[in-house]
């Protein structure tokens, strides 16, 4: 009876062992399996890096657009006035706003050049 049980256990255990797929690093993995595993890992990592790069590029583009929109906005002195200012006061405010805007644009020229550089 015991030899029969041992024979049945051997017949059941062999197909079960054959069902295991040797994938990834392990004692039964072939060189091809190891290469496939590594390629899958590298492809997944490249896809994640590409998605991150696209996300960061979109964030950078949105930041640039926001900064450009802020530069072009109406000066606070003109927008908050209760009524139309006197012509000489309005001209002075416009000139002051122009000077401030030009100073800001000149100060961020290096940042714009850095953001507009070619990708590496």
Long-range contacts (C-beta under 8 A, 24 or more apart in sequence): 60-115, 64-112, 64-115, 67-108, 71-101, 71-104, 71-105, 75-100
